[in-house]
Each structure stands twice: as C-alpha cells, then as structure tokens.
C-alpha cells in the first residue's frame, strides 16, 4: 500500500505546466516529418500516439485521485 500512496502523491504533484510541456512534446512528435526516412517518421508518430495515451491516463488518474481527497 505504501507504494500506491507514493505513486498517488507523485501523480498529484504533476502540475498543469508539466502536462502542457508533455503535450507540447507530443505535438512535436506528431508533426515530425522526414520524407527521406519514412520508417523513422512512422515510429515517431507511433511513439506520439503511445505518449498521448499515457498522458491522458495520467490526467484521468490525477482527476480520480483528486476527487477522493
């Protein structure tokens, strides 16, 4: 239970600025385009999709934790 509490506290310490910075990075990954390296472009776009799902999950979890306080 201690680890869960530590993780919940860490998630609650994530600021809106942190979320905005992560979103900016994801937007940069989504806009990456190199016509000479299409495979790399595809990998970066897949990484952006993954990072967006993670960020959305963190934001949702932060909301759920805040509702329980």
N, C-alpha and C positions, 0 to 999 in steps of 0.2 A: 504494500500500500504506500510505503514511503516513496518509491519510485514514481508512482502515479501522481502523488502530490507534488513532487519536484517537477514533473513534466507539466502538470497543470499550471503551476506557478510560472514556469518558463514561458508557456504559451500566453499567459495573461500579461507577461512583461513585454510581449511583442507590441510595438506601437503602430499607430496608423501610418507613421512615416516609414517604418520598416516594411509594412505591407506595400506602400506606394513604391518604395525602392525595388522591391521584388517584382512588382507589376511592370515597372519600367524596364527591368532586365528581361522579363518575359516578352514584352512588346518588341524589344530589340532582337531577341531570338526569332520571333515570328517574322520580322521584317528582313532578316538576313537573306541575302540572295547572291549567289556566285554562279553565273552561268557556266563557268568552266569547271565547277565542282558541284554538280547536281546531287551527287550522293551525300556530300557534306551538308548541303543545303537541306536535304530531306532529314538527315539526322538531327540537325539543329532545330528544325520545325517540330520533329517528334519530341525532342527534349523540351521545347517550349510548351507543347501540349501536356506533357507529364508535369512540368513545373507549375502550370496553371491549375491542374487538378490538385496538386499538393497544396498550393496556396489557398485555393478555395476550401479545401478541407481544414486547413489551419484556421482560416477565418470563421468557418462554421463551428469548429470546436471551441474557439475563443468565445463565440456568442453563447454556446450552450453552457460553458463554464461560468460566464458572467451571469447568466440567468439563475444559476444555482447558488450564487453568493448571497 
